[in-house]
Amino acid sequence: MQLRQLGDVQVSAIGLGGMPMSIEGRPDETRALATIHAALDAGVTLLDTADAYHLHADEVGHNESLIAKALRTYGGDTSGVLVATKGGALRPGDGSWTLDGSPEHLREACEASLRRLGVDAIGLYQFHRPDPKVPYAESVGAIRDLLDAGKIRMAGISNADPDQIRQAQEILGGRLASVQNQYSPAFVSSRPELDLCDELGIAFLPWSPLGGISGAAELGGKFAAFAEVAREHDVSPQRVCLAWMLATSPVVIPIPGSSRPETARDSAAAADLVLTADEKTALDEAVGVF
Ligand SMILES: NC(=O)c1ccc[n+]([C@@H]2O[C@H](COP(=O)([O-])OP(=O)(O)OC[C@H]3O[C@@H](n4cnc5c(N)ncnc54)[C@H](OP(=O)(O)O)[C@@H]3O)[C@@H](O)[C@H]2O)c1
């Protein structure tokens, strides 16, 4: 498995997103554990989760608990696995997503994530999404305090614009390890953030890289160029999409979600798919990035 730098550690170039295993349409626990184990078998060492990845109001942290269980029950070595979780978003249980970026909430949420993950310090803790009710500096300041207190080993942000990335980097004293934004062939408007991360040497984690839970299956149908390159290599268009992202910048580490072992394996194999310069250009042109 190809490795990439995330803060002060190296992780697999392709991560695993845990969201589809804990929200609407989620699989039973046996299949979810098999999915995470399949990713680990394939060499994936970055597992992305959040306390808000759950369905019902009384099961906050469903996905963190699932990941902790998968790591406990895995037969192999998990010492090199980085679990990246998030705080600052909530699900009241009616299907909606809400925000609380207050320092108080982030402190409490971090403690609860520490308990669920069963660790002394969280590997990577990401501020989930800016909360318009709370000054950004206050939220990121709370993340900095968690870092200084040793509750988290690395700090990241998510759904941030270029100004917020620069602001967070300053507040964290140059210790911003990662930025997680939406980025896919159908959603390239995070390209300025990707380019800024490339310039600053900060890991960029595209979320919903395949177009999201409901859009991933149609990627090849919507973007013919990806289907064409996939045919040339006899692989899935989804694998081509992830390889295309990897070829964009060495700071990019996609975190495709999966709820089946087959898709987790297929995505992980994108780390070994090398595209030609002409293929990369054709895919860039197809989605309108240059
Ligand atoms: N920071 C944020 O605000 C934010 C927001 C959304 C998501 N995220 C994170 O980003 C991760 C990824 O986003 P996402 O799960 O929303 O969307 P996604 O990765 O674009 O798509 C997920 C879907 O893709 C399918 N899939 C995965 N690999 C495939 C392959 N090789 N071939 C065919 N289908 C494949 C999976 O199908 P199966 O279910 O059939 O396996 C899954 O349902 C999430 O899991 C979560 O960790 C973060």
The ligand as a Gaussian input file, in Angstrom:
#p B3LYP/6-31G(d) Opt

LIG

0 1
 N      -16.493000      16.131000       6.976000
 C      -17.711000      16.041000       6.514000
 O      -18.529000      16.952000       6.638000
 C      -18.118000      14.779000       5.808000
 C      -19.324000      14.715000       5.100000
 C      -19.647000      13.521000       4.440000
 C      -18.770000      12.446000       4.507000
 N      -17.608000      12.525000       5.242000
 C      -16.639000      11.394000       5.319000
 O      -16.244000      11.039000       4.011000
 C      -16.477000       9.664000       3.802000
 C      -16.786000       9.392000       2.346000
 O      -17.947000      10.068000       1.933000
 P      -19.337000       9.311000       1.663000
 O      -19.327000       8.015000       2.345000
 O      -20.386000      10.298000       1.983000
 O      -19.366000       9.170000       0.084000
 P      -18.489000       8.416000      -1.009000
 O      -17.238000       7.904000      -0.422000
 O      -18.405000       9.317000      -2.171000
 O      -19.467000       7.227000      -1.424000
 C      -19.754000       6.195000      -0.532000
 C      -20.382000       5.081000      -1.306000
 O      -19.524000       4.671000      -2.327000
 C      -19.644000       3.312000      -2.563000
 N      -18.318000       2.826000      -2.965000
 C      -17.171000       2.939000      -2.256000
 N      -16.150000       2.431000      -2.934000
 C      -16.656000       1.967000      -4.107000
 C      -16.089000       1.312000      -5.229000
 N      -14.777000       1.066000      -5.263000
 N      -16.903000       0.975000      -6.252000
 C      -18.233000       1.243000      -6.202000
 N      -18.827000       1.864000      -5.156000
 C      -18.039000       2.237000      -4.133000
 C      -20.055000       2.682000      -1.257000
 O      -20.994000       1.667000      -1.545000
 P      -21.380000       0.490000      -0.518000
 O      -22.128000       1.179000       0.584000
 O      -22.222000      -0.381000      -1.358000
 O      -20.116000      -0.106000      -0.031000
 C      -20.610000       3.840000      -0.446000
 O      -21.955000       3.756000      -0.141000
 C      -17.642000       9.347000       4.753000
 O      -17.789000       7.970000       4.972000
 C      -17.235000      10.139000       5.952000
 O      -16.227000       9.432000       6.679000
 C      -17.277000      13.680000       5.866000

